[in-house]
Amino acid sequence: MQVIVIAVLFVVLGVLLGLLSPVTIPISYARYTAISLLAALDSIFGAFKAYIAGSFEPRVFFSGLITNMALAAGLTFFGDKLGVDLSIAAIVAFGVRIFNNLGAIRRHYL
């Protein structure tokens, strides 16, 4: 339970730092950033689900985080170059995984 409190504390701290930061993302990178954040959320919820199940591996989490973010941004980039909105595929795939992970977390606590 102590790990969860620390994780929530750092999430709140990260959100506050992000809101107070003067850094802005150019509009041309907004889609890539949004898709990468969605992929990161998928990895975070998957890690939390694995933590609850007792099978959390930090190396798997960090490699999955980086790989998912790069894949999502790359898919969006190649879709832009081809003139096809491939970001929808990433949105659907990561969205389904996020909802599945949240469902498993909810079932664990209920």
Number of C-alpha atoms within 10 A of each C-alpha: 6 6 9 11 10 11 13 11 11 12 12 12 12 12 11 11 11 12 10 9 9 7 8 8 8 8 9 8 10 12 14 20 17 15 25 24 16 20 28 21 19 26 26 18 19 23 22 20 21 17 15 14 12 9 11 15 11 11 9 11 17 14 11 19 21 14 15 23 22 17 16 26 23 17 20 23 18 14 15 13 10 10 9 12 15 17 22 14 13 21 17 11 14 21 16 13 18 20 13 16 21 17 12 18 18 11 9 11 7 6
